[in-house]
Amino acid sequence: MIALLDLRQTLEAFASCNDDHDVWASFGWVHATDDDLLQARFWLPADEDAAFDDDGEVPEAAQALGLTACLEPATFADVLDVQKRQRPLSSLHDYAEALAYYAEYDAFLQVDGVDEALGEAGAAEQAAAHAAGVGPGIFAVFGLTLEGCADEQIKAAAQRVAHLLDIPVGEALARCRALPLVLGEALDRRRAQAIKDDFAAIGARVQVRGFKPFPWMDVPVLR
């Protein structure tokens, strides 16, 4: 069964991964119809065995839908990431342009006004994206803050803080007595969930702030 996606759905499929390793594990290739990318249809086969037949060609069923090999998943993700770093609030149209440019020239599109040596937006633009709830990469990230802990659990919380932040237990205890305390910023989903669960096990109250990969997406949440 070949499930066709539009460009927005394809970007969101990549954004649903935890990290680059997840991209490698989740997709065998990116196939697309030969259209303007805003109108194209995409297929994300689960692995290379599904992406290509024994002769290394796109399967006949996919060809019948007008699909051809577009980009290797890691490269597709890199194009999105480079565009995101240059313009954190890029639109779907911006990503379409970046992908089309790479497909034609085998090079990343350089956004006007961005220092090519640095390859990222200025501080003001990054701050605007952060204020809009958009994170730094193409995957969801989370910031965690310890906001409250019962007196009888403060030592247990301090032990967790000391391990997490790699600081002495005494310092961690002092910080736990002067909440709030930032436990981590720009954490990937799995890491953030593990930390949240660890503190929840002792009844500590942790505030979670999720940052979305793309401006049009909903703010991500943890369980």
N, C-alpha and C positions, 0 to 999 in steps of 0.2 A: 504494500500500500504506500503510495507516494503522497505525502501531505504537502500541499503547496502553501507557501507563506508569502505575504507581501514584505516589502522592505522593513516596515516598522516591526512586524512580527519577527522577522529574522534578527534584527538588532536586539529585540527583547529576549529572544532565545539565547543569544550570546550573553546578555546582561544577567540572565537567570543563573549562569554558572557562578561558582564560588571564586574561581581564579583561572589563570592560564592553563593550569593542569587539567582543570575540569573541561575547558574548551577542547583540549587534545583528546580527552576521554569520551566526550559527548558527541563529537561530530567527525565524520570521515572525510568530508569535503563540503564545499559550498557550490551547488549547481544553480544556474539561473537561466531564465529565458533571455533571448537576445533582444531586449527592449530597453528603453529608457528605464533606469533602475527604480525610479519612482512608480513606474507602471509594471515592472517585471515581477515574475513569480519565482520563488526560490524553493529549493529542496535541500534539507540538511540530513543526508543519510547518516546513520548511526556510526558507521565505520567504513573503512576503505573497501572492504569486501562488498558492502552494499553499494558503494559509490561507483564502482567500476566492475565490468565483467572480466572474464578470464583473459581477454585480449587487451585489457587496460582501457577500454572504451566505456563511455557512459552507457548504462543499460538501455536496451531498446525501449522498454516501457517509459523511461525518462526522456529519451529522444523523441518519442511520440508526443510528449507534452511540450516539446520545444526547448527542453533543458540541455544545457551544455556545461562543461566544467568552468567554473568562474574563478575561485581562489581557494587555496588551501586554508583551512580554518584558522590556523595560527596567524597567517598573513592577513586574513580578513579582520581578525581581532586587532592586529597591529595597526592597520589603517584606521580603524575606529579610534584606537587609543591615541594615535598621533594627532588626529583631528580634534579629539577631545582636549588634549593638552594645549593645543594652540587656541582653541575656542571652546571653553568649558560649556557654554550655553548654545552649542551648535544645534541647528534644526535638522530635521530629517532630510531636507533638501541639501544641507551642507554635507551630511554624511554620504548622500548619493553622489555628490560631486567628487568627494575625496575617493570613493571607491571606483568611480568611473575613471578618474585620473590615473589611479594606480593600475587598473586593468589595461589602460592604453599605453602608459609610459613606464611601467614597472618602477615607479618612484612615488614617494609621498608628496601630496599636494602641499605646497608651502603657502600658508595664509599670509596675506599682506599685513604688514604692521607688526609681525611677530619676529623677534630676534632669532635668526636661523641658528645661531650658535647655541642659544638656550632652548629653543624649540618648545616654548610654553608661553601662555598668556601672561600678561602683567599682573601685578599683585591686586590691582583694583578689580580687574575682571575675574580673577579667582575668588576674591572676596564676595563679589556679586553672586557668583555661582553658589558659593557656600551659603549665603543668606537665602538663596532660593531653594536650598535643600538638595543641591546637586553635588555629588561627591567628585573626587579627583580622577577616577578611572571609569572603565566601562562595566564594572561590577558594583553591586551594592556594598556600601561600607557603613560602619556603625561607630558611634561614640558612646561610651558607657561611663556613668558617674555614680559613685556610691553616695546615696542620699540619706540613708538612715540604717541604724542597727541597734538592736536591743542591748542594754548594758551587759546582760549575761552572755552575749555572743560577741562582745567587742574584741576579746582576745582571739577568738576563732577568725574574725574578720581581719584582724591585724596580721595573723599568720598568712592568710590568703593574699593580702595586699603586699606583704613582704616578698612572697614568692613571685607574685605577678610583676611587681615593679623592681624586683631585685634590689631591695633596700633592707637595712637592719630591722628586726622586729620592733625594737624600741621606737625607731622613727615611724614605722608603720602604725604603731599604737597611738602615737601622738597625732598622726594625720587622721586616724579613725575617730579621734575625739574632737576633731575640728572639721567635721564634714560641712560641705560636700567635698568629695575627692574624685578626681578624674582617674578612671581605671584604664582607659585606653581611647585612642582616637583613630579613625580610619581603619578599623578592624574589619577583616572579612567576616562573612556571615557565620562560618563554622567557629571561628575563634571567639567572636562576640557571644554566640549562643552558649559556648562552653563556659565562658567567664560568668555570664548571667546565671546559668544553672548552678554553678559552683557557689555563688553568693546566695542564691535563692535557697539552697539547701540548709543554710543557717538562719533563714528568715530575714536576711538583709534586703533592703530596698534599693534597687538599682534602676536609675533612669536610663533609658535607651533612646538615642536619637539616630534615626536611619537617614542615610543620604542616597538618593536615587542616581542611577547611572546616566539617565537621559531626562531632559526637562519635562517631557510629556508623560513620564511614568508616575505612578503613585509612590508615595514615600514607603520604603520597605520597612517591615516590622519583623521582630523575632517572635518565637512561640511564647 
